[in-house]
Amino acid sequence: MGLTSNKVLALAVLLAVLLFFGTIWLWPRLARRSWKAVTGRIGLLLATQLAIFASVGLAANQAFGFYATWADLFGQETSPGIVVDHDPAKGGSGPVKVVDTQTVSVPGGDRPVTGGQIQKIEVGGKESKIGSPAYVYLPPEYFQPQYRNRTFPAAVALTGYPGTAEALIKGLHYPQTAHRLASEGKMQPMILIMMRPTVAPPRDTECVDIPGGPQAETFFAKDLPDAISQHYRVGTKAQNWGVIGDSTGGYCALKLAVHHPDKYGAAVGLSAYYKAPIDVTTGDLFHGDEQLEREANLLWYLDHKPAPKTSLLVTSSKKGEDNYRDTLKFIDKVKAPTRVSSITLDSGGHNFNTWRREIPAALQWMSGRLNDN
């Protein structure tokens, strides 16, 4: 059973409950001062506490999507993926492979023409040589006959680190929110490509082209838009593409639009930071390349590089967010033709509840800055 399985969580909770009541029941028998009784008391207490901690951890993981599998949790997921050549001239099916489909949790979600559809895919990066899974939300209009010749704008939605792509669906409700807003006429129908920025697990690459290592920025800036545009009815211009993310994903989103305005016409950083950290999860990202490190600092980039022609939205909270001061600095450094907007909450933490409050307005903002032609 998988790490995010409801059965695993239920078994963990059941074990914790049984151990709790078992401890109460057996405690009088273990009240003696013999070494066996003392060992028994210690064993019961430790087992009960471990079961409780496991239950809480599993529940938190389901709510916030930190890890997708047991291998991911224990750091055994180490391969960046193998790119298979799907050259159509050689009889291949392209750089995108659909491996599963699922319905959307909305009214009428059992039918694609009313609820849309979520497709689980594998994306192969031609230039980066990175392969990564993703989920694609296709709006109902994508399946309706009157729109069969229409292209749609697309937005890449990124998690934080470590994060799971499933959390964007189950925890942050991107497809459900996009469906509701479009049905209310508050945003245009958009395709969402939902994934985590961790394309070389378990390493946190911070969407950097690491010298001698994973070319994560190339994957997101070139391979991903090219692959999706080949497989789905999505345009290839910057005005057709946006990117949104939270935390690490927010930093990546802003960086992709700032570094590659020819690919992404709009970006949203939810609780984003503005400089790639160096820690045990990232390892050495720059390998002594000082220019690469400077350019990964968005505050430096805005000061020293030509202003990119793109639109940016940043979010923070006056209380509860560590990025508030840096967000104000970032806004102050933006110069035309770059456009910047912001969402500032009075209070809100670095968590799903805060991002769920910001995502509807962020999707509406993005919808207004992208088009389908």
N, C-alpha and C positions, 0 to 999 in steps of 0.2 A: 504494500500500500504506500502511496506517495506521501511526501511530507505535508502537502496541503490538503490531503484527504480528510473529509469529515469523519470517516470511520476511525482514523488515527487519533483525531482529537477526542472523539467520543470514548475510545478505549483508554486514553490517558486520563480523562476526567473520571471514568468509572474506576480505574485503578487507584486514583487519588482518594476517591470516596471510600472504597473498600479498605484501603490502608488506614485512613483516618479512624473509621469505626472499629477496625481490627485493633488499632493501638489502644483505643478506649477499653475494648473488651478484654484484651490480654494484659493490660497494665497491672491489675492486681496480682496476677500470677507472676509477674516479673518484678514485683516490689522488693524481693529479697536482696541481700547484699552479696550474693555469690557472683563469681565472675561470669557465669552463664547468664544470670538474670541481668547484670549490667550490660553485657554484650547484646542481649536481646533488646533491651530498651534503646540502646544506641542504634542498633540496626533498624528497628521500627521507626524511630524518629527520622533517621536519614532517608529511609525509603519513602516515607510519607512526604517529607519535604521535597525530595527529588521529583516525586510524582506530581506534586502541586506546581513546582517550578516548570516542569515539562508541559503541563496543561496550559499554564499561563503563557509560556513561550510559543507553543503551537497556536494558541488563540491569537496572540499578537502577530505572529507570522502570517496567519490567514488574513488578519485585518489590514496589515501594512505591507505585505508582500516582500519581505526581506529576501527570502530564499525560495527557489522553485522546487528543488529536489534535495534528497539526502546528500548526494554527491556535492551539490552546490554548498550545502551547509557545512560539510566537513572539508571543504577545499579540495575535493578530488576532481572537480570539473576544471580541467586545465587546458583542454584543447581549444584553440580559436576557431576550429572548424576547417573543413576541407572544401574548397571550391571545385565543383564539378563543371566541366565545360559543357554547356548546353547550347552550343552554336546551332541555330536553326538550319544552317546549310549542311550540318552534319546529322540532321534528324533529331536534334535536341528540342527541348520545350522552352528555352529561355532561362534567364537567371533567377526566376521565381518559380517555386514549386509549391502548390497548394497541398497540404497534408491533411487538413481537416476543416470542417465547417460547423458553425453553431448558430443558434438563433440569438436574437437580441431580446433582453428582458424589458420589453415595452408592450403596450397593447397591440395586438395583431402581430406580435413578433414571430409567430410560427410560420409566417409567410413572408418571403423576401420583399415582395412588392408593397407590403404595408409596414414591415418592421425592419427591413434591411437584413444584412447578414454579416457575420464575423467569420473571416477565413484565417486559419492558422497557416502560415507560409514559412518556407525556408528561402532566404535571400543569399545569393552568391555574388560576391564582389569581384568584378573582373580585374580592376586595378589593384585593390587592396589585398586580394587573395584571402578575404575574410568571409566566412559564412555565418549567418546569424538567423535565429528564428524571430518572427514578428507576428502580430495579429493585425489584420486589415478589416476595418469597418467600412462596409459599402452601404450607403443610404438607400432607402426604398426606391428613390428615383432612378438609381442605377439599373434597376430591374424592370422599370416601367417602359412599355413600348414607345411612348412618345419621346423618351429621352435616349433612345438606343444609339443615336449618333452624337450625343453630347459628351464632351469631356468635362471633368469635374476638378475643382481645386482640391489639393491634398495638403494635409498637415501631418507631420511626424510628431508623435507624442512620446516623450521619453520619461522614464522613471528616474528616481535618484539611485544612489549606490547603497547596498547591492541591488535591491529592488527586483521585482518580477514583472514581466509584461502583463500577466494575469491581473495584477493589482490595478492596472489602469482601467480594467473592465469592472472588476468586482469591488474595488475599493474607491477609486476616483470616478467611476461611472462615466467615462468619456463617451462611449457610444450612446448610452441612454440620454445624456445631456444634449449631445448633438442632435439626436432624433427629436427630442422635445422642442428644442429651440427652432429647428427647421420647420416642424409641424406648426409652430406658433407664428411663423413668419419672421422670426427675430434673427435668423442667419440663413445663409444659403446652404443647400446640401453639399457636404464635403466628405471626402474620403479620409479616413484616419489610419495612419500606419503606427501601431502601438508597439513599442519595444523598449528594452533597457539599453543604456549606453555601454553596458559591460559586454563588449563584443569579443573579449579574450578572457573569459572567466577563469579564475576568480579575480584577476587583476583589474584594478580601477584605472583605466587608460585615460580618463578625463578628456576623451575625444581628441587626443594628441596623436600625430604621426610620430611614433617613438623611433628614434634612430636605431636601426637594426632590430626593431620590434614591430608589434602590431600597428598597422597604418589605419588607426581608427578614424581620424579626421577625413581621410580620403574615402573611407567607406561611406560615411554619412554625407559628405559633400558631393561625391561623384557617383559612387556605385549604387547607393540606395535610390536616389531619384531616377537614375537611368533605368535600373531594373524595374521599378514600379511603373514607370511610364511605358515600358515595353509590354507589360502584362495587363495593365488596367487602363481605362480611358482617363488618363491624366495628362495635362499639358506638360511641356518641357521647359517653359520659361519661368523666370524667378517669380513673376506675378501669379503663377499657378501654385506656388509652393510656400508653405509656412512650417514652422517648427516650434513646439511648445514643450516645456519640461519643468520638473520641480527639483530643487536642490542641485545635485550634480547634473541632472538632466536640464535644469534651467540654465546652468552655466554653459553646457554644451549647446543649447538652443541659441543663446545669445552669441556665442562664439561663431557658430556656423553661419549666422546671418551677417555678422560683422566681417568675418574673414571671406565669406563667399556670397556677396550680395547678388551675384549673377545666378545663384542657385536658389536662394531663399529670400523672398520678398518681404517676409514678416517673421518675427520671432517673439516668443513670450518666455520670460524667465520668472517662474514662481519660486519665491524665496531663494533666488539664485545667489551664488557668490561670483566673484569677478576675476579670480586668479586661481590657477590650478594648484592644489596643494601637493606637497611631497610628504608622503608618510609610508607606513608599512603596507598599505593597500595599493599604493601606486608604484612603489619602487622608483627607480631613477627614470623619470620621464624624458629628460632632455640630454643626458649623457654629455654634459659640458657645452652644449650648443646654446650659448647665451642669447642669441637672437631669437631662437625658437622659444626659449623661456620667456623673454620679454613679450613676444607676440601673444603668448598664452595668457598674459595679464591684460584684460580688456581695458582697464583704466589707462595703462601705458599705451595701448594700441590707439585709443581715441585721441590721445595727446600727440602721437608721433606719426600716425599714418593718415592718408587721405580719408575723409569722411565717407563711409560707404552709403550708397543709395538703397536704403532698406528701412523698414519700420520696426521699432522695438517697443515692447511693453514689459515693464518690470514691476514686481510686487514686493511689498514688505509690510511690516506692522510696527507701529510706534512702541508697543510693548510686546515682548515675547520673541522677537526676531533679532538675530545677531547681525544681519546684513543691512540694517536700517541706515546707518551712517554711510556705508559704502554705496548703497543705492542712491542716496542723495548726491554723492560725489559723481557717480556714473551719469545721472541725469544732467548734472551741471556740465559735464565734459562733452555731451553730444552736440554736434554742430551739423548744420545743413550740408548736404541734402538728407542726412539721417534724420528720421523723425522718431521721437520718443514719447511714450505715454506711461502712466503709472497707476497702480492701485495701491493705496495705503490704508490698511485697517488700523483701527485704534488699538486692537490687541489681537494676537493670533500667534500660535506657536508654529514650529517647524514640523507640521504634521498634516495628515490627510484631511482633518476637519477644516483646517485653514484653507487648503488648496481646493476643497470642494466648494467653498464659499467664493473662490476667485475664478474657477474654471468657466462658469457660464458667461460672465462678462468678458473673460479672455477670449473665448471662442467667438462671441459676437464681434469683438474688436478685430480678430483675425479675419473673420468672414468679410468684413468691410474693406479689407486691404488686399484681398486676393480675388482673382476672377478665373473664369473657366475657358478663356481663349487666349 
